[in-house]
Amino acid sequence: MPLTVVITRQIARYTRAGYRETQQALGELNGIIEETITGERVVQAFVREKTTVAQFAVTNQRLKKVALRTRIVTSFMGPMMNMVNNFGLAVVASAGGWLAVQSLATVGEIAAFVNYAGRLGRPLNMIAQLFTTIQSALAGAERFFELLDETPETDAADALALEHIRGHVRLRDVNFGYQAQVPVLKNVSLEAAPGETVALVGPTGAGKTTIANLLTRFYDIQSGQIEIDDRDVVTIKKEALRRKIGLVLQDNFLFAATVMENIRYGRLDASDEQVCAAARLANAEMFIHRLPHGYQTVLTERGNNLSQGQRQLLAIARAILADPEILILDEATSNVDTRTEKHLQEALLNLMKGRTSFVIAHRLSTIRDADQVLVINGGEIIERGTHESLLAQKGFYHNLYLSQFKGSATAAS
């Protein structure tokens, strides 16, 4: 038994490390397969088929090498245990023969002990074999437990679920960085009255989308305060807060389900008529009726059988159906043509009536009617006012606006 324990522990130490390495290589291989299939058009557009196949072959070869080495080490367990069992039988038989010669034991007693040794060896052999199987399971479970050990989203102990909000939003000296040592927002303060439209403009990477992420509490601020209806968002349950906020991102996600189900995702208890009404308001019904099965057309993963603009319209319809008190539109019209954008703007204006709205836009012509325009650069609000007043200041916003019209002074007027 001591010899069995020693051998099992030594082999298990190598097999555990081997199975862990095998799981990592398998994960990398699956990642390459998933990325390649999802980004098939990008691979083809840049003629990277051979490169992708070569990358797959290298990773696959490494997986083969690691898995083969682990299997070889594991396969030693059976022969080693058989050797230990046979060695035990040989020791019992040899010792018993010597005892029989010395008349210290009978042949029957020796035969019994040989039988006992065999009966002891078989379960030990089975346990040793099972132990190597457990090592394989533990190596796979480690990656799963890493996910389970992640800290889930939690609410404060005194967090409340608000039934209704007016939409009064205030940020006070908010500081935030995705990495503690790299600030993204610096002492940002703003206030939006109920029903007011606030436009956030500025160059790429200035921190506009970050503000949207903080309002929905996808991230928590490092210092400062965010209030909705004079209540710190930390004291509001995240689920209740997000039910009150409609979010349309620049890159929207659609599920592998029907068009009807994707729009209804905004409010699961909505009727078919309400879904269709939301689609009409988003100017999406026209293209939906051209689909093979209309609202019952099944979309592929991420909605890849639709154009980028069509996916955007469905996302807007989903937000309309949710009927939130606060709207966040992050480049909501960036992927539609000018004609569609005009109709969509009319629908969004109707939707934003009576709701606090934050509009993130690079097309400055789309935010002329905003109650406030906040210009963000380098994580700071450097200018604020209406569209006309900021143009009159002839500052950063003025230059940004003129640059979209190739410096035409006529466009500014």
N, C-alpha and C positions, 0 to 999 in steps of 0.2 A: 504493500500500500504506500509506503513512503516513496518508493521508486516511481510509482504511478503518478503521485502528486507532483513530484519534481519534474518529470518529463512533461506532464500536462501543462504545468505553469510556464515552462520554457517555450513550448510550442505555441501556447495561447498568446504569449507576449508578442511573438512575431506575427501571428495571424491577426491579432487585433489591429496592429499598426498597418498590416497589409490591407485588411478590409477597409480601414479608414481611408487609406490612399486610393483604394479602388472606388469608394463612394465619391470622393472628390473628383476623380477623373471622369466618372460616369456623369456627375453633375455638369462638368464643363462640356462634355460631349452633347448632353441633352440641351444645354444652353445654346450651343452652336446650331443645332438642328432647329430649335424654336426660332432663333433670330433669323436664320437663313430663310425659313419658310415665311415668317411674318414680313421680312424685308425683301421678298423675292424681286419686286420691281426695282428696288435700289440696286440689288446685286446685278440684275440684268442691265440696268441703265448705265452702270459704270463698268460693265464687262468684267465682272469679278468672279465668274463661275469657276474658272480654274483655280484661282486663289482660294476660294471658299472650299472647294473640294480638297485642295492640298492641306488647308488648315484642319479640315475634318479628318483627313488621313493621319496627320501627325498626332492629333488628340486620340483618335481611335487606336493607333498603334501603341501609344503610351498606356491607354486603358488595357489593351491586350497584354502588354508586358507586365503591368502591375498585377492584373487579375491572375495571369498564368503563374507568376511567382508565388502569389498567395495560395493558389490552389495546390501547388507542389508542396509547399510547407504544410498545408492542412492534410494532404494525403499521407504525410509521414505518421500521422496519429494512429491509424489503424495498424500498420505493420509494427510500430513501436509497442503498442499495447499487446499485440499478439506475442511479441518477443518477451515482454515482461511477464505475461501469463505463462508462457512456456518455460521461462527461467524459473518462475515460482514453482511450477510443477516439478522441474528438474531438481530444485533444492529440496522440496518435500520428499521426492522419491529417493534422492541420494541420502538425505538424513535418515529417512525411514529404513533404507536398506542397511545402513550402518547400525541403527538401533536393533534391527532384526538379527543381524549377525551377533550382536552383543547380548541377544536375548532380553532386550529391554522393551521390546514392543512386538506385538503379533502382526502377522501378515494382514489380518482383517483390519486392525487399527490403522496400519499404513495405507491400505486401500481406502479407508474412510477419509483419512486426511487428504489423500490425493483428490478424492471426490470433492471435499470441502474447498480445496484450493481452486479447483475448476469452477465451482459455484461462486466463489468470491471474485474470481477474475472476470467472469462474464459481465456482471453488473458494473464493475469498475471500468471495463472496456466501453460499455454503453454510455456511462457517465462522461468519460473522456471524449467520446465522439460528440455527445450532446454539448459539451463545453465549447468545442470549436464552433458548433452551429450558433451557440449563444454569442460568441465573439462577433460573428457576422451580423447578427441582429443588433447588437449593441453599437457597432460601427455605424449602421444605418440610423439607429435611434438617436445617436449623438447629434446629427444634423437636424433631426426633428425636434429634439429637446432644446436646441439653440433657438428655434422659433418660439417654442412654448415659453422659454425663459425671458423673451422680450417683454418689457413693461407695457401693459395695455393702457389705453386712454382711461383716465379716471377723472371724476368730478370731485370738487371740494365737498367735504362732509355736509356743509350747509347749503349746497347748490339747490336752486329751485327750478321747477319747470314752468315757464311763463306761458299762459294761455294766449295772451295777446300783447303785442308791442306796438307803439306808435311809430317807431323808426327814428328816434332821436339818437344820433351816433356822435360820439366825441372821442377823439384821441388826444391824450395829454403827455407830451414829452416822451413819446414811445421810442425806445431803442431796441434794436433787434439785429442779430446776425445768425446765419445758418451755422457758422462756426463762431465760437465765442470771441476769438481774436480778430475776426474779420467782420466789422460792422456793415450792415446793409441799410438800415434806417437809423438816422441820427436825430434825436429830439424832434420827432415829427408830431405836430399838433394840428388838428383840424376838427371842424364841427359841421355836421349836416343836420338841418332841421327836418322834422317829419315832412315827407313829400318832396324834399329838395333833391335836385340832381347835381352831383358833384363829378366833374370830369378830372381824371388824373392823366396828365400828359408828361412827356419827357423822353429822353433817349433810351435805347434798349439797355437794360441792366440798371436803371435808375432806382428801382424798388417799387414800381407801381403794382405789379402782381403780388409782391410780398405783402402789401397792405391788405389786399383781398384775402390772402392766406391767413393773416392775423385776425381779420374780422370773423372768419369762419372757424377760427381756432384750430386750423390744421397745424399751426405752431403757436407756442406761447411766447409772449414778449419777455425780454430780459429785464427791462425796467420801464417805468411809466405806467399808464393806465388806459384801458379801452372801456368805454361805457356805452351801453344801449339803454335808453330811457333812464338815464342817471343811475344805472346799476352796472357795477363792474361785471364784465363778461365772465370772470372767474366764478362768480356766484350764480351763474346760469348753467344749467345742465347742457352739455354739448349737443345732445340729441335734440333738445327743445330749441336751442339756438339755431341749429342748422335747418330745422323745419321752417324757421321764419326767414331764411335767406335763400334766394334763388340765385344760382351760380351758372353762368355760361362762360366756359373757358375758351381759349383760342384753339386748343387741341382737345376736342371732345371725344368721349368714349361711348361707343354704342355696343350693345350686347348682341350675341348671336341668337336673336329672337325676331319676332315679327315687328313691323313698323309700329303697329298698334301697341304692342307691349313695350317697346322702347319709349314711346311718348308717355304711356301710362306710368312709367317708372317714376314720373314726377309726383303722382298721386295715385296710389294703387286702387283706391275705391272709386275712381272716376268712371263714369259710364262711357260707352262708345261715342255718344253724341258730344260729350264734353271733350273727349280726345280729338274728335274731328273739328270742334270749334277752336281748340288751341292750335291745331295744324293750320286752319284757315287764317287765324290771327298772325301766325308766323310766316304766312305766305308759302307754306310747304305743301298744301293740298294739291296744287296744280301738278307738281312732279310726282306726288304719291300716286295719283290716278293713272299716271303713265307707267307705273311699275307693273310687272306681270300679274300680280295678284293684289294690287292696291295696298290697302292697310294690312293685309294678311301676308304680304311678301316677307319672306324670311331673310334677314340680313346675315351676311357672313361675319366672321370674327372681326370686331372693330368696325363693322360696316364698310368693309373694303369693296363691296359691290355698289357703293354709292360714291358720288364725287365729294370732294372736300366741302364744297358749298352746300350740298344736300345734307351732309352730316351736320353741318352747322345749323341749318334750318330745323332739323329734328331736335337738336339740343335746345334751341330757343323755344320750340313748341313744348318741350318737356318742362322748361322753366316756367312758361306761361301757365301750364296746367297746375303746377305746384301752388300758384297764387300766393307768393310770399309777400311779406311786408317790406323786405329790403331786397333790392336787386343788385347784383354785381355782374357787370357785362365786361368781360376781358376780351377785347378785340372781337366782339360778337359778330361784326359784319365784315371782318377782314378777308373772308374767303368767298364772298359773293360778288357777282358782277355789279356794275354801277346801276343798271336798271332794277335788279332785284334789291339792291341796297336801298333804293329810294322807297320801294314799297315796304321793305322791312323796317326802315326808319319810322314810317308812319305807324306801323303796328307797335313798335317799341315805345313810341311816344304815348300811344293809348295805354299800353301796359304800365308805363312808368307813372301815370297820373295817380296821385295819392300815395305813391310809394317812394321811399328814400332809395335813390339809385346812385351807384358808383359806376361810372363809365370809364374804362381804360381804353384809350384809342390812340393810334398813330395817325389816322386820317383826321386831321384837325377840323376839316369841314363838317364832320359828323357831330361835333360837340358845341356848335355855335349857340345853341339854345340852353346850354347848361347854366344853372344858377350860380355855380362856382367853377372856376377852372384853377386847378392846383398844378403848378409846374414843378416837377421833381427832377433833381439832378444830383447825382452823387449821394443819394439817400437822404437828401434834405429838400424841404419845400422852399424854393428860392423865389417864387412869384405866386401870387394868388389874386383872383379877381374874376370879372366876367370876360368873355371873349373880346368885346370891344375895348374895355379898359386896358387889358393886357396889350392889345395891339397899339393902343395910344401911348403906352409906356415905351414902346420900341426897345424892349429888352430881349431876354432869351426867347420868350414865347413869340415875339414878333419875328425874330430871325428864323425860328423853327417853322413858323407859318409860311414865311416867304420862301423858304427853301423847298417847300412842297409845290410851290408854283413857279419854281425856277427864277425866283427873285423878282417876279412881276409885281410892281407896286400897285398895278390896277387890281390884281386879285386881292390885295390886302384891304383895299377900300370896299 
